[in-house]
Amino acid sequence: MTDRNTPGKGRTPEARDIEPAAPEEFGLTQVWWGGGKGKTTATLGMAFRAAGHGFRVHVLQFMKGGADSVEDVRGEYNAIAAMPGLTYENLGHYGWHAMNDGTEERDHAAEAQAGFERAQELLDGARSADLTTPFSPDSEPDEGVHMLILDELLYAADRGLVDPESVVEFVETKPDRLELVLSGSHERPEYLLDSADLVTNVRKEKHPIDAGQRARKGTEY
């Protein structure tokens, strides 16, 4: 019987050059929700991991707010720009819906809808592409990606800015080989539980913000 307890056979993993590649086992839908810190952090960690294997990854953010201590340039954008095969776009106000942040509620709704329409375009591109093949790291995301991350889409759906049933249809009509990652919302997305393959509740046990700690550069943004 083969000993499967030591798959690394004592070898230490080493970094290698990134070459365009195609994943063999992608195709699941992941959902990340909850009241704890780390939903976007976790999904972006996966994005970097996938891009590190040479897979083509795109991140679409619907909205990303924060306290008045948060700057309008986030560290992850700078890191993504330096990573081959990983791209992002942000379609939404720099602020939260239903919060007194100086933005108009109707603008949040319009931009959330525009974000979902953009997500549909990206899905169409993935449908038309051969996801079993590598993509150039410089290719346009409309030409197909192996992993699509829709950050804060669940928040938009929870607030009624995007129809939850449309999100379900989006998930159920995605290409089989596309890894789809949805994040956001403090509310359990009951409407997605049957359609998703992985659902993670990021729970808060303790957070320094409750004691008055402001968002910190390099951890929260």
C-alpha positions in Angstrom: 0.0 0.0 0.0 1.4 3.4 -1.0 2.2 5.7 1.9 0.2 8.8 1.3 1.0 10.5 4.6 4.1 12.2 3.2 3.2 13.4 -0.3 6.1 15.9 -0.4 8.7 13.1 0.2 10.7 15.4 2.4 11.1 18.0 -0.3 10.9 21.7 0.5 8.6 23.6 -1.9 10.4 26.3 -3.9 9.2 29.2 -6.0 9.2 28.7 -9.7 8.8 30.9 -12.7 5.2 31.5 -13.6 4.2 30.0 -16.9 0.6 30.2 -18.4 -1.3 27.1 -17.5 -4.8 25.8 -17.3 -6.3 24.2 -14.1 -7.5 20.6 -14.2 -10.0 20.7 -11.4 -11.6 24.2 -11.5 -15.4 24.5 -11.8 -16.8 25.0 -8.3 -18.8 27.9 -6.9 -17.5 29.3 -3.6 -19.4 31.6 -1.3 -17.7 33.6 1.5 -19.9 35.5 3.9 -20.1 36.5 7.5 -19.5 39.2 10.1 -15.8 38.6 10.6 -12.8 40.2 9.0 -11.2 38.4 6.1 -13.6 37.6 3.4 -11.9 39.7 0.7 -8.5 38.8 2.2 -9.2 35.1 1.8 -10.6 35.4 -1.8 -7.6 37.5 -2.9 -5.3 35.0 -1.3 -6.8 32.4 -3.6 -6.5 34.7 -6.5 -2.8 35.1 -5.9 -2.4 31.4 -5.4 -4.2 30.6 -8.7 -2.2 33.2 -10.6 0.9 31.8 -9.1 0.2 28.5 -10.9 -0.2 30.4 -14.2 -4.0 30.5 -14.2 -5.9 33.6 -15.5 -7.8 35.3 -12.7 -10.0 38.4 -12.6 -11.5 40.3 -9.6 -14.6 42.4 -10.0 -15.4 44.5 -7.0 -18.9 45.9 -6.7 -18.4 48.3 -3.8 -15.7 48.7 -1.2 -16.3 51.2 1.6 -14.6 52.0 4.8 -14.1 54.5 7.6 -12.8 58.0 7.0 -9.3 56.7 7.8 -9.2 54.5 4.7 -7.3 55.9 1.7 -8.8 55.6 -1.8 -5.9 53.4 -3.0 -5.8 50.0 -1.5 -2.7 47.8 -1.1 -4.2 44.9 -3.0 -4.6 47.0 -6.1 -0.9 47.7 -6.2 -0.1 44.1 -5.6 -2.5 42.9 -8.3 -1.0 45.3 -10.8 2.4 43.6 -10.2 1.1 40.0 -10.5 1.1 38.4 -13.9 -2.3 36.9 -14.9 -4.3 38.7 -12.2 -6.4 41.8 -12.9 -9.2 43.7 -11.2 -11.8 46.4 -11.8 -13.9 48.2 -9.3 -17.4 49.3 -10.3 -19.0 51.1 -7.5 -18.8 54.0 -5.1 -16.0 54.3 -2.6 -18.5 53.9 0.3 -21.2 51.7 1.7 -24.9 51.6 0.8 -27.2 52.9 3.6 -24.3 54.6 5.4 -23.8 58.3 5.9 -20.7 58.6 3.7 -21.8 61.4 1.4 -22.9 59.2 -1.5 -26.3 58.9 -3.1 -28.3 55.7 -2.6 -29.6 55.8 -6.1 -26.0 55.9 -7.4 -25.1 52.8 -5.4 -28.1 51.0 -7.0 -27.2 52.1 -10.5 -23.5 51.2 -10.1 -24.3 47.8 -8.6 -26.5 47.1 -11.6 -23.7 48.2 -13.9 -21.3 45.9 -12.0 -23.7 42.9 -12.4 -24.0 43.6 -16.1 -20.2 43.7 -16.3 -20.1 40.3 -14.5 -22.5 39.0 -17.2 -20.1 40.1 -19.9 -17.2 38.3 -18.2 -19.4 35.2 -17.9 -20.2 35.4 -21.6 -16.5 35.6 -22.3 -15.8 32.6 -20.2 -18.6 30.6 -22.0 -17.0 31.5 -25.4 -13.5 30.5 -24.3 -11.8 27.2 -24.0 -11.1 27.0 -20.3 -9.0 23.9 -20.6 -6.3 25.9 -22.3 -3.8 28.5 -20.9 -4.4 32.2 -21.4 -1.8 34.8 -21.8 -1.3 36.8 -18.5 -1.9 39.9 -20.6 -5.1 38.7 -22.2 -8.3 40.7 -21.6 -10.6 39.2 -19.0 -13.4 39.3 -21.6 -11.5 36.7 -23.6 -11.9 34.2 -20.7 -10.6 33.6 -17.2 -10.2 30.4 -15.1 -11.2 32.1 -11.9 -13.7 34.9 -11.5 -14.1 36.6 -8.1 -17.1 38.9 -7.6 -16.2 40.7 -4.4 -19.1 42.2 -2.4 -21.7 40.9 -4.8 -23.4 39.2 -1.9 -23.5 42.6 -0.1 -25.2 44.2 -3.1 -27.7 41.3 -3.2 -28.4 41.5 0.5 -29.2 45.2 0.1 -31.5 44.6 -2.8 -29.2 46.5 -5.2 -28.9 43.3 -7.3 -31.7 40.7 -7.5 -30.7 37.6 -5.5 -32.6 35.3 -8.0 -30.5 36.8 -10.8 -27.4 35.8 -8.8 -28.7 32.3 -8.5 -29.3 32.2 -12.3 -25.8 33.6 -12.8 -24.3 30.8 -10.7 -26.3 28.0 -12.3 -25.5 29.1 -15.9 -21.7 29.5 -15.5 -19.4 27.4 -17.6 -18.5 24.0 -16.0 -14.7 24.8 -15.8 -15.0 28.3 -14.4 -14.2 28.7 -10.7 -16.6 31.3 -9.4 -16.0 33.0 -6.1 -18.7 35.3 -4.5 -18.0 37.3 -1.3 -19.6 39.8 1.0 -22.6 40.3 3.3 -23.1 39.7 7.0 -26.3 37.9 6.2 -26.5 34.2 5.4 -27.2 33.9 1.7 -30.0 31.3 1.9 -30.7 31.7 -1.8 -27.3 30.3 -2.8 -27.0 27.4 -0.4 -28.3 24.9 -2.9 -26.3 26.2 -5.8 -22.9 26.7 -4.2 -20.3 24.0 -3.7 -18.4 25.7 -0.9 -19.9 28.1 1.7 -17.7 29.6 4.4 -19.0 31.7 7.3 -16.3 34.1 8.4 -17.3 34.6 12.0 -16.1 37.4 14.3 -15.0 36.4 17.8 -13.3 39.7 18.6 -12.3 42.7 16.5 -10.3 45.8 17.6 -12.8 48.1 15.7 -15.2 47.4 18.6 -12.8 49.0 20.9 -12.3 52.1 18.7 -9.4 50.9 16.6 -9.5 52.6 13.2 -8.8 50.8 9.9 -5.1 50.2 9.5 -3.1 50.5 6.4 -1.7 47.1 5.4 -4.3 45.1 7.3 -7.7 46.5 6.5 -6.8 48.3 3.3 
